[in-house]
Amino acid sequence: MAYFDVAAEAYVQFMGRFSLPLAEQFADVGLAGVDPSARILDVGCGPGMLTGTLAKRCGEAAVSAVDPSEPFVAATAASYPMADVRRASAEELPFADDTFGAALAQLVVHFMREPVRGVQEMARVTEPGGRVSACVWDHGGERGALSPYWKVVRRYDHGAGEGALAGSWAGDLTRIFTEAGVRDVVETELIVTLDFATFEEWWRPFTLAVGPAGAYFHSLNKIEQAGLVDALREEYGDGPMTVQAAAWTATGVV
């Protein structure tokens, strides 16, 4: 996940503003019907946005979390020292079979090297009757948190964007879960709405080189970067602005 070889604080500034409110809604889905005493796994935890929500609801000691990024693992472990936080990929989870009552992956499936294998691993470490859940932005439907940015970029670069990433269009998470052997899969959508007082407040985190959007900006030369910023400002004005983001969510039973 070279897109995320960045400081934890950069990710928090860029995506944390969306993923924190998303985590509250996603936890409602991923913990539904799960035994309150069960252990819970956060797959692809990043700097710990979902981890914190799970710790608050289930108790920090009941939560385990993994991520392949060392800075993210260090940040999550520092924030939640009673949680079991490890460096690992979704495709190779370092836990025994049937360990958890629920496994959740927020904004991760579309960056897994092998999404079906990653969900299979989540199911393997979840006990029979436990719940496996994932959510991803609706990049394919151009309703994701970053869609306002990519909408303008594609005027100049028609092939740019994240719409082809796994799980990021209607029904694709269900396909991945079904191929992974998860039962009774239900797919829904979650909505997050954020208000920004100024254009700069919304735009500045895109310059931090986080994820495909940040990497794309840094791939441009200085003249191209300035042109893109001008085009974005022309489209959205100086603010205030509101971004409404939709995320597909799939949940099922092991």
C-alpha positions in Angstrom: 0.0 0.0 0.0 2.6 2.5 -1.1 -0.2 5.1 -1.3 -0.1 5.2 2.5 3.6 5.5 3.2 2.9 8.8 4.9 2.8 10.2 8.4 -0.2 9.2 10.4 -1.2 12.9 10.9 -1.2 13.4 7.2 -3.8 10.6 6.8 -5.9 12.0 9.7 -6.0 15.5 8.0 -6.8 14.1 4.6 -9.2 11.2 5.2 -9.8 11.2 8.9 -12.2 14.1 8.6 -14.5 11.7 6.6 -13.6 8.4 8.2 -14.3 9.4 11.8 -18.0 10.1 11.2 -18.2 7.1 8.9 -16.8 4.9 11.6 -19.7 5.6 13.9 -22.2 4.4 11.3 -20.1 1.5 10.2 -19.7 0.2 13.7 -23.5 0.1 14.0 -23.5 -2.3 11.0 -20.5 -4.4 11.9 -21.4 -4.9 15.6 -25.1 -5.6 15.0 -26.0 -8.9 16.8 -22.4 -9.5 18.0 -21.9 -10.7 21.6 -20.9 -7.7 23.7 -18.1 -9.8 25.3 -16.6 -10.9 21.9 -13.2 -9.9 20.6 -13.3 -7.5 17.7 -10.9 -7.0 14.8 -10.2 -3.9 12.8 -8.5 -4.8 9.5 -6.6 -2.0 7.8 -6.9 0.2 10.8 -4.8 3.1 9.5 -4.1 5.6 12.3 -7.1 4.2 14.3 -10.3 6.0 13.3 -12.4 2.9 13.5 -10.3 1.4 16.2 -11.2 4.2 18.5 -14.9 3.8 17.8 -14.7 0.0 18.5 -12.6 0.6 21.7 -15.2 3.0 23.0 -18.1 0.6 22.3 -16.5 -2.7 23.2 -13.6 -1.9 25.5 -10.1 -1.2 24.4 -8.7 -4.6 25.5 -11.3 -6.4 23.4 -10.1 -4.8 20.2 -7.3 -6.0 17.9 -6.1 -4.0 14.8 -3.8 -4.6 11.9 -2.3 -2.4 9.2 0.6 -2.9 6.8 1.9 0.7 7.4 4.4 1.0 10.3 3.6 4.7 11.0 -0.1 3.9 11.2 0.5 0.9 13.5 2.6 3.0 15.8 0.0 5.7 15.9 -2.8 3.4 16.7 -0.9 1.5 19.3 0.1 4.8 21.0 -3.5 6.0 21.0 -5.0 2.6 22.3 -2.3 0.9 24.3 -4.6 -1.8 25.7 -5.6 -2.9 22.2 -3.6 -5.6 20.3 -2.2 -3.7 17.4 0.0 -5.4 14.9 1.6 -4.8 11.5 0.1 -7.2 9.0 -1.8 -7.3 5.7 -5.4 -8.3 5.3 -4.4 -11.3 3.2 -2.2 -12.7 6.0 -3.9 -12.1 9.3 -1.7 -13.1 12.3 -4.5 -14.7 14.3 -5.9 -18.2 14.9 -9.1 -19.5 13.4 -12.3 -18.5 15.1 -10.7 -15.8 17.3 -13.1 -12.9 16.9 -16.9 -12.3 17.1 -16.6 -9.7 14.4 -14.1 -8.5 11.8 -14.5 -5.0 10.2 -12.6 -3.3 7.3 -13.3 0.4 6.8 -12.1 1.9 3.5 -9.7 -1.0 2.9 -11.1 -3.7 0.5 -10.5 -1.5 -2.5 -6.8 -1.3 -1.6 -6.3 -5.0 -0.8 -3.9 -6.8 -3.1 -6.4 -9.7 -3.3 -9.8 -8.6 -2.0 -11.4 -12.0 -2.0 -8.5 -13.5 -0.1 -8.5 -10.6 2.3 -12.2 -11.2 3.1 -11.6 -14.9 3.3 -8.9 -14.2 6.0 -11.4 -12.0 7.9 -13.9 -14.9 7.8 -11.2 -17.4 8.9 -10.4 -15.6 12.0 -14.1 -14.9 12.8 -15.9 -17.5 14.8 -18.9 -19.4 13.3 -22.0 -17.2 13.5 -19.7 -14.1 13.8 -20.0 -11.1 11.5 -17.7 -9.9 8.7 -18.2 -6.3 7.4 -16.6 -3.9 5.1 -17.3 -0.5 3.6 -15.8 1.5 0.7 -16.6 4.9 -0.8 -18.9 4.8 -3.8 -16.1 5.8 -6.2 -17.8 4.0 -9.1 -21.0 6.0 -8.7 -19.0 9.2 -8.3 -20.5 9.8 -4.8 -17.4 9.2 -2.7 -15.6 11.5 -0.4 -13.1 12.3 -3.1 -15.5 12.5 -6.1 -15.6 16.3 -6.2 -11.9 16.3 -6.7 -11.8 13.5 -9.4 -14.8 15.1 -11.2 -12.6 18.1 -12.1 -9.4 16.1 -12.7 -11.2 13.9 -15.3 -12.0 17.0 -17.4 -8.3 17.0 -18.3 -7.3 13.4 -17.7 -10.2 11.1 -18.6 -8.6 7.9 -17.2 -8.0 9.3 -13.7 -9.9 8.4 -10.6 -10.7 5.5 -8.3 -13.9 4.2 -9.8 -12.3 0.9 -10.9 -11.1 0.0 -7.4 -12.6 -3.2 -6.0 -15.9 -2.9 -4.1 -16.4 0.7 -5.1 -19.6 0.3 -7.1 -23.1 -1.1 -6.3 -23.0 -4.9 -5.8 -19.3 -5.4 -6.0 -18.7 -5.8 -2.3 -21.5 -8.4 -2.3 -19.7 -10.3 -5.1 -16.4 -10.2 -3.1 -18.1 -11.4 0.1 -20.0 -14.2 -1.7 -16.8 -15.4 -3.5 -15.1 -15.4 -0.1 -17.7 -17.7 1.3 -19.5 -15.2 3.6 -23.2 -16.0 4.1 -26.3 -13.9 4.2 -24.6 -10.9 2.8 -26.5 -7.6 3.0 -25.3 -4.5 1.1 -26.4 -1.0 2.1 -25.1 2.5 1.9 -24.0 5.0 4.5 -23.9 8.8 4.0 -21.5 11.3 5.6 -21.9 15.0 5.2 -19.2 17.5 5.9 -19.2 21.3 5.8 -16.1 23.3 5.0 -15.9 27.0 5.8 -13.4 27.7 3.0 -12.0 26.2 -0.2 -8.6 26.0 1.4 -10.0 24.0 4.4 -11.3 21.4 1.9 -8.4 21.5 -0.6 -5.2 21.8 1.5 -5.1 18.1 2.7 -5.0 16.9 -1.0 -1.4 18.3 -1.1 -0.2 15.8 1.6 0.4 13.0 -0.9 -2.1 10.6 0.8 -3.8 7.9 -1.3 -4.3 7.9 -5.1 -5.7 11.5 -5.0 -2.7 12.9 -3.3 -0.3 10.8 -5.3 -2.0 12.1 -8.5 -1.5 15.7 -7.5 2.2 15.1 -6.7 2.7 13.5 -10.1 1.9 16.8 -11.8 4.4 19.5 -12.5 4.1 22.9 -10.8 2.2 24.4 -13.7 -0.2 21.5 -13.9 -0.7 21.6 -10.1 -1.5 25.3 -10.2 -3.9 24.8 -13.1 -5.8 22.0 -11.3 -6.1 24.2 -8.1 -7.5 27.0 -10.3 -10.0 24.6 -11.9 -11.1 23.3 -8.6 -11.6 26.8 -7.2 -13.5 27.9 -10.2 -15.8 24.9 -9.8 -16.4 25.1 -6.1 -15.7 28.8 -5.3 -13.9 30.1 -2.2 -16.4 28.5 0.2 -18.3 27.6 2.2 -18.9 24.2 0.6 -20.6 20.9 1.6 -19.4 17.4 0.6 -21.9 14.6 0.9 -20.2 11.2 0.6 -21.7 7.8 0.2 -20.1 4.5 1.1 -21.2 1.0 0.2 -21.3 -1.4 3.1 -21.5 -5.2 3.0 -22.0 -7.4 6.1 -22.5 -11.1 6.4 -22.2 -14.1 8.6 -19.4 -16.8 8.9 
